[in-house]
Amino acid sequence: MGKTVIARDWGNARSRTALAVRVIMLFTGLLSTLALPGCAAGGGTTKQTLTLLTIFPLTGADGTLGLAMQHGVDLAVQQNAALGGGYQLSAIHIDESLGNASQVVTADIARGGVMGIVGPFSSESALSVEPVIEGAGIVTITPSATLPGLTLADRAKAEGIPFSQLHPQGAPVAFLRLPQTSDAEGKAAADLAMASSQKHGLSARSVFIVDDGSLSGKALAAAFSAELTAKGGTIAGRQSFTDGAIGNPMALVAAIVEAYPDAVFYAGSTLIGGQLRAALTLSGAPGLPLLTAGSSADNPGWSDAVGGALISGSTTALLPARDLSTLKGAQSFMSAYQAAYPGTEPLPQAALAYDAAMDEIAAIKAAISAGKKPTAGVVLTGVTSATYHGVTGDLAFDKNGDNTSAIPFSVYTCDSKGAWTYRATVGG
């Protein structure tokens, strides 16, 4: 019976051979059609997808802030989804909080199509990612990493960073930075600490300095200390955590109270800063001013890091970004952001992330308009050789990868309702 079925379906050997040849020809023709660039089986066009990566914390104390920055990039991508020339744009997001950014970036680059990166958020993540992106020549713009040694060889040596590993010999500079470095940030913070209340300062002559033990925290604390003493201030005490944890908060508060400073300066992560503020408030020094700089400033996750809005006050923070209320051209960005993400207020860092993405997108579109194939090298050259006029100002980079326009700092205070209020712009 099996032979009868075969004979009915396939016929004799000659007809079977002819049918097989027809099937092979049909299949080969189909493959040829699909392989044609810009063509699909139905006669339409197939767009090639180019990608921007983001590296921001999406969980933890900085999760809300990281999400806002991701939204800034997403908005830029949505506005430029169709690049022209048969190309379309997408974004892939990497959660910096997971601690495996370098491995994920390596895998994403290997898959192809990555034209640029926005991030990382922290200097510590940048240290792990920078060798990967420099080796691959993928333009990377960080809106927030301030450790000087990321871009400056002499500072890297002082910080104990192997600069040659961050920047392989012969490779073009691909890691670019928008904010000023920790050196400028620490100086501005010390000047703010000593400034009068009329200038939104703390009128502090004696300051107890605390850092979280990270390279970026130590660099910021060192810059603050140098400026404070140069201006005639006094260091009441110093504490640096070696394991990235606050350790015994009661012992630390006891040491601070005994030193009797006018204020405490903290340099480091939002999480440890929040624990320090909580320890001060709950352990006998609730009114002692805490001054911090960096990720804690204007951070929606600050009160959660402290442990509640009621104990979040008496905090002043310096942000390495312009408050959006001070930017004349920010209204269109703010409107577009709120339309895309109803019920949310755009943060200054989101605008920086948006500008970083738009700078990279402008280079991609320029290449396509010029009839060039958009590659990582072409996009890198486009970004580093041109000035982009963004929401937050002009973006252009020197030979080291640092922004040629010094973005000033914004001063914020946090009240007992956990709300941040913009006070002034300094240092720019």
C-alpha positions as CSV (number, residue, x, y, z in Angstrom):
1,M,0.0,0.0,0.0
2,G,2.9,2.3,0.7
3,K,4.2,2.0,-2.9
4,T,0.7,2.8,-4.3
5,V,0.5,6.1,-2.3
6,I,4.0,7.1,-3.5
7,A,3.0,6.4,-7.1
8,R,-0.2,8.4,-6.8
9,D,1.6,11.4,-5.2
10,W,4.8,11.5,-7.1
11,G,4.4,9.6,-10.3
12,N,7.3,7.9,-12.0
13,A,11.0,8.6,-11.5
14,R,11.2,11.1,-14.4
15,S,8.3,13.2,-13.1
16,R,9.7,13.1,-9.6
17,T,13.0,14.5,-10.9
18,A,11.3,17.2,-12.8
19,L,9.2,18.2,-9.8
20,A,12.2,18.3,-7.6
21,V,14.0,20.6,-10.0
22,R,11.0,22.9,-10.1
23,V,10.9,23.0,-6.3
24,I,14.6,23.8,-6.1
25,M,14.3,26.6,-8.7
26,L,11.3,28.1,-6.9
27,F,13.1,28.0,-3.5
28,T,16.3,29.5,-5.0
29,G,14.3,32.3,-6.6
30,L,12.6,33.1,-3.4
31,L,15.9,33.3,-1.5
32,S,17.3,35.6,-4.2
33,T,14.3,37.9,-3.8
34,L,14.6,38.0,-0.1
35,A,18.3,38.7,-0.3
36,L,17.9,41.8,-2.5
37,P,18.6,44.9,-0.3
38,G,15.6,47.0,0.4
39,C,13.2,44.4,-1.0
40,A,10.7,42.1,0.6
41,A,8.7,39.1,-0.8
42,G,5.7,41.3,-1.3
43,G,7.6,44.0,-3.2
44,G,7.9,46.5,-0.3
45,T,11.0,47.8,1.4
46,T,12.8,46.3,4.3
47,K,14.3,48.9,6.6
48,Q,17.6,48.3,8.3
49,T,17.4,49.0,12.1
50,L,20.1,51.0,13.7
51,T,20.3,51.1,17.5
52,L,21.2,53.4,20.4
53,L,22.0,51.8,23.8
54,T,21.4,53.4,27.1
55,I,23.1,52.5,30.4
56,F,21.2,53.8,33.4
57,P,20.1,52.5,36.8
58,L,16.5,51.3,36.6
59,T,16.1,50.0,40.1
60,G,17.4,51.1,43.6
61,A,17.9,54.6,45.0
62,D,18.6,56.1,41.5
63,G,16.0,54.0,39.6
64,T,13.5,56.8,39.1
65,L,16.2,59.2,38.0
66,G,17.6,56.5,35.6
67,L,14.2,55.9,34.2
68,A,13.7,59.7,33.5
69,M,17.0,59.7,31.6
70,Q,15.9,56.6,29.7
71,H,12.7,58.4,28.8
72,G,14.8,61.3,27.5
73,V,16.6,59.0,25.1
74,D,13.4,57.2,24.1
75,L,11.8,60.6,23.2
76,A,14.7,61.4,20.9
77,V,14.4,58.0,19.3
78,Q,10.6,58.3,18.9
79,Q,11.0,61.6,17.2
80,N,13.6,60.2,14.8
81,A,12.3,56.6,14.3
82,A,12.4,56.9,10.5
83,L,16.0,58.0,9.6
84,G,15.5,57.9,5.8
85,G,17.5,56.0,3.3
86,G,15.9,52.7,4.3
87,Y,17.0,53.0,7.9
88,Q,15.0,53.1,11.1
89,L,16.1,53.7,14.7
90,S,15.5,51.8,17.9
91,A,16.8,51.9,21.5
92,I,18.0,49.1,23.8
93,H,18.1,49.7,27.5
94,I,20.6,48.2,29.9
95,D,19.9,48.3,33.7
96,E,23.1,49.6,35.2
97,S,21.9,48.5,38.7
98,L,22.5,44.9,37.8
99,G,26.3,45.4,37.6
100,N,26.9,43.6,34.4
101,A,26.8,46.5,31.9
102,S,30.2,45.7,30.3
103,Q,29.1,42.1,29.4
104,V,25.8,43.2,28.0
105,V,27.3,46.0,26.0
106,T,29.9,43.6,24.6
107,A,27.1,41.2,23.5
108,D,24.9,44.0,22.0
109,I,27.8,45.4,20.0
110,A,28.7,42.0,18.7
111,R,25.2,41.6,17.2
112,G,25.8,44.7,15.1
113,G,23.8,47.8,14.3
114,V,24.8,49.8,17.5
115,M,25.6,53.4,16.4
116,G,25.9,55.0,19.8
117,I,25.5,54.8,23.6
118,V,24.1,57.2,26.1
119,G,25.4,56.7,29.6
120,P,26.6,55.2,31.8
121,F,25.2,57.0,34.8
122,S,27.9,56.4,37.4
123,S,31.7,56.8,37.0
124,E,32.2,53.3,38.4
125,S,30.1,51.8,35.6
126,A,32.0,53.9,33.1
127,L,35.2,52.4,34.3
128,S,34.0,48.9,33.4
129,V,32.4,49.9,30.1
130,E,34.9,52.3,28.7
131,P,37.5,49.8,27.5
132,V,34.7,48.0,25.6
133,I,33.4,51.0,23.8
134,E,36.8,52.5,23.1
135,G,38.0,49.3,21.6
136,A,34.9,49.1,19.4
137,G,34.9,52.8,18.5
138,I,31.2,53.3,19.6
139,V,30.5,56.9,20.4
140,T,29.4,57.1,24.0
141,I,28.1,60.3,25.7
142,T,27.7,60.2,29.5
143,P,25.3,62.8,31.0
144,S,26.5,62.3,34.6
145,A,29.9,60.5,35.1
146,T,32.3,63.0,36.6
147,L,35.5,61.1,37.7
148,P,38.3,63.1,36.1
149,G,40.4,60.0,35.2
150,L,37.8,58.8,32.8
151,T,39.1,61.3,30.2
152,L,42.3,62.8,31.6
153,A,45.5,60.7,31.7
154,D,47.3,62.7,34.5
155,R,44.2,62.5,36.8
156,A,43.8,58.8,36.0
157,K,47.4,58.2,37.3
158,A,46.7,60.1,40.5
159,E,43.5,58.0,41.0
160,G,45.3,54.7,40.4
161,I,43.4,54.1,37.1
162,P,45.3,52.2,34.3
163,F,44.5,54.8,31.6
164,S,45.9,52.7,28.8
165,Q,43.3,50.1,29.5
166,L,40.5,52.7,29.3
167,H,41.9,54.1,26.1
168,P,43.7,51.5,23.9
169,Q,46.6,52.9,22.0
170,G,45.7,54.0,18.5
171,A,42.0,53.9,19.1
172,P,40.0,57.2,18.6
173,V,38.5,58.8,21.7
174,A,34.9,57.5,21.8
175,F,34.0,58.1,25.5
176,L,32.6,61.7,25.8
177,R,31.3,63.5,28.8
178,L,28.8,66.3,29.2
179,P,29.2,67.5,32.9
180,Q,32.2,69.1,34.4
181,T,34.5,66.8,36.4
182,S,34.5,66.1,40.1
183,D,37.3,68.7,40.4
184,A,35.1,71.5,39.4
185,E,32.1,70.0,41.2
186,G,34.0,69.8,44.5
187,K,35.3,73.3,44.2
188,A,31.8,74.6,43.5
189,A,30.4,72.7,46.5
190,A,33.1,74.1,48.9
191,D,32.4,77.6,47.7
192,L,28.7,77.0,48.3
193,A,29.4,75.7,51.8
194,M,31.2,78.8,52.7
195,A,28.8,81.2,50.9
196,S,26.3,83.3,52.9
197,S,22.6,82.4,53.1
198,Q,21.9,85.4,50.8
199,K,23.8,83.5,48.1
200,H,22.0,80.2,49.0
201,G,25.1,79.0,50.9
202,L,25.5,77.4,54.3
203,S,27.9,80.0,55.9
204,A,30.0,77.0,57.0
205,R,33.6,77.6,58.1
206,S,34.1,74.1,59.6
207,V,32.9,71.0,57.7
208,F,33.0,67.3,58.4
209,I,33.7,65.4,55.1
210,V,32.3,61.9,54.4
211,D,32.7,59.9,51.2
212,D,31.4,56.4,50.2
213,G,34.8,54.9,49.5
214,S,34.4,54.9,45.7
215,L,36.9,56.5,43.4
216,S,34.4,59.1,42.3
217,G,33.4,59.8,46.0
218,K,37.0,60.2,47.0
219,A,37.8,62.5,44.1
220,L,34.9,64.7,44.9
221,A,35.8,64.8,48.6
222,A,39.4,65.6,47.8
223,A,38.4,68.5,45.5
224,F,36.0,69.9,48.2
225,S,38.7,69.6,50.9
226,A,41.3,71.4,48.8
227,E,39.0,74.3,47.9
228,L,37.7,74.6,51.5
229,T,41.1,74.9,53.0
230,A,42.3,77.2,50.3
231,K,39.5,79.6,51.1
232,G,40.3,79.5,54.9
233,G,37.8,76.9,55.9
234,T,38.5,74.1,58.4
235,I,38.1,70.3,58.0
236,A,36.4,69.2,61.3
237,G,36.8,65.5,60.5
238,R,37.0,63.0,57.7
239,Q,35.4,59.6,57.1
240,S,35.8,57.4,54.1
241,F,34.0,54.0,53.8
242,T,36.2,51.2,52.5
243,D,33.4,48.8,51.7
244,G,30.8,51.1,50.1
245,A,28.6,50.9,53.2
246,I,28.0,53.3,56.0
247,G,29.0,50.8,58.6
248,N,28.0,51.9,62.2
249,P,25.9,55.0,61.7
250,M,25.7,55.7,65.4
251,A,29.5,55.8,65.7
252,L,29.8,58.1,62.7
253,V,27.2,60.5,64.0
254,A,28.9,60.5,67.4
255,A,32.2,61.5,65.8
256,I,30.4,64.2,63.8
257,V,28.7,65.6,66.8
258,E,31.9,65.6,68.8
259,A,33.7,67.5,66.0
260,Y,30.9,70.1,66.2
261,P,31.1,71.2,62.5
262,D,28.9,73.9,60.9
263,A,27.9,71.4,58.2
264,V,28.6,67.9,56.8
265,F,29.7,67.4,53.2
266,Y,28.9,64.0,51.6
267,A,30.4,62.7,48.4
268,G,29.1,59.4,47.0
269,S,26.0,57.4,46.1
270,T,22.4,58.4,46.8
271,L,21.9,55.3,48.9
272,I,24.7,55.9,51.4
273,G,24.0,59.6,51.4
274,G,20.4,58.9,52.4
275,Q,21.5,56.6,55.2
276,L,23.8,59.4,56.5
277,R,21.0,62.0,56.4
278,A,18.8,59.5,58.3
279,A,21.4,58.8,60.9
280,L,22.0,62.5,61.5
281,T,18.3,63.3,61.8
282,L,17.4,60.5,64.0
283,S,20.5,60.5,66.3
284,G,20.6,64.0,67.8
285,A,21.6,66.3,64.9
286,P,18.4,66.8,63.0
287,G,19.2,70.4,62.1
288,L,22.8,69.9,61.1
289,P,23.0,70.9,57.4
290,L,24.1,68.2,55.0
291,L,25.6,69.3,51.7
292,T,26.0,66.8,48.9
293,A,26.7,66.9,45.2
294,G,25.9,64.6,42.2
295,S,23.3,61.9,42.0
296,S,21.4,62.9,45.2
297,A,20.6,66.4,43.9
298,D,17.0,66.8,42.8
299,N,16.6,63.0,42.9
300,P,13.0,61.8,43.3
301,G,14.4,58.8,45.2
302,W,16.1,60.8,47.9
303,S,13.4,60.6,50.5
304,D,13.1,56.8,50.0
305,A,16.8,56.5,50.4
306,V,16.6,58.5,53.7
307,G,13.7,56.5,54.9
308,G,10.9,59.0,54.7
309,A,10.1,62.6,53.7
310,L,9.9,63.9,57.3
311,I,13.6,63.1,57.8
312,S,14.8,64.2,54.4
313,G,15.1,67.9,55.1
314,S,18.1,70.1,56.0
315,T,19.8,68.9,52.8
316,T,21.4,71.1,50.2
317,A,22.6,69.5,47.0
318,L,24.6,70.6,43.9
319,L,23.6,69.1,40.6
320,P,26.0,69.1,37.6
321,A,23.3,70.2,35.2
322,R,21.1,73.3,34.5
323,D,17.7,73.5,36.0
324,L,15.2,73.4,33.1
325,S,13.5,76.6,34.3
326,T,16.7,78.5,33.4
327,L,16.9,77.2,29.8
328,K,15.1,79.4,27.3
329,G,14.8,76.6,24.7
330,A,13.6,73.9,27.1
331,Q,9.8,74.5,26.8
332,S,9.4,72.4,23.6
333,F,11.3,69.5,25.1
334,M,9.3,69.7,28.3
335,S,6.0,69.7,26.4
336,A,7.1,66.8,24.2
337,Y,8.3,64.9,27.3
338,Q,5.1,65.4,29.2
339,A,3.0,64.4,26.2
340,A,5.0,61.2,25.8
341,Y,5.0,60.5,29.6
342,P,1.8,62.0,31.1
343,G,1.9,62.9,34.7
344,T,5.7,63.1,34.9
345,E,8.0,66.2,35.2
346,P,11.2,66.1,33.1
347,L,14.3,66.3,35.2
348,P,17.5,68.2,34.2
349,Q,19.3,64.9,33.7
350,A,16.6,63.7,31.3
351,A,17.3,66.8,29.1
352,L,21.0,66.0,29.1
353,A,20.3,62.4,28.1
354,Y,18.0,63.7,25.4
355,D,20.6,66.0,24.0
356,A,23.2,63.2,24.1
357,A,20.9,61.0,22.0
358,M,20.0,63.8,19.6
359,D,23.7,64.6,19.0
360,E,24.3,61.0,18.0
361,I,21.2,60.9,15.9
362,A,22.2,64.0,14.1
363,A,25.5,62.4,13.1
364,I,23.6,59.3,11.9
365,K,21.2,61.4,9.8
366,A,24.0,63.5,8.4
367,A,25.8,60.4,7.2
368,I,22.6,59.0,5.5
369,S,21.9,62.4,3.9
370,A,25.4,62.5,2.5
371,G,24.9,59.1,0.9
372,K,27.3,57.3,3.3
373,K,26.6,54.0,5.0
374,P,26.1,54.8,8.7
375,T,28.8,53.0,10.7
376,A,30.1,53.4,14.2
377,G,33.2,55.1,12.9
378,V,31.3,57.5,10.7
379,V,28.9,58.4,13.6
380,L,31.8,58.9,16.0
381,T,33.5,61.2,13.5
382,G,30.3,63.1,13.0
383,V,29.8,63.7,16.7
384,T,33.4,64.7,17.5
385,S,33.8,67.0,14.6
386,A,30.6,69.0,14.9
387,T,28.8,71.2,17.4
388,Y,25.2,70.1,18.3
389,H,22.9,72.9,19.5
390,G,20.8,71.2,22.1
391,V,18.2,71.9,24.7
392,T,20.8,72.3,27.4
393,G,23.3,74.2,25.3
394,D,26.0,73.5,22.7
395,L,27.5,70.1,22.7
396,A,31.1,69.9,21.4
397,F,34.1,67.9,22.7
398,D,37.8,68.5,23.1
399,K,40.6,66.0,22.2
400,N,40.1,64.2,25.6
401,G,36.3,63.8,25.2
402,D,35.3,66.5,27.6
403,N,32.6,69.1,26.8
404,T,34.1,72.4,25.6
405,S,31.1,74.3,27.2
406,A,31.2,74.2,31.0
407,I,27.7,73.3,32.1
408,P,27.1,75.2,35.4
409,F,25.7,73.6,38.6
410,S,22.3,74.0,40.1
411,V,21.6,74.4,43.8
412,Y,18.7,72.6,45.3
413,T,17.3,72.2,48.8
414,C,15.1,69.4,50.1
415,D,12.4,70.1,52.7
416,S,10.6,67.9,55.3
417,K,8.1,66.9,52.6
418,G,10.8,65.3,50.5
419,A,10.4,68.0,47.8
420,W,13.4,69.5,46.0
421,T,13.4,73.2,45.2
422,Y,15.7,74.9,42.8
423,R,17.6,77.9,44.4
424,A,20.4,79.1,42.1
425,T,22.9,78.4,39.4
426,V,26.6,78.5,40.2
427,G,30.0,77.6,38.7
428,G,29.5,78.0,35.0
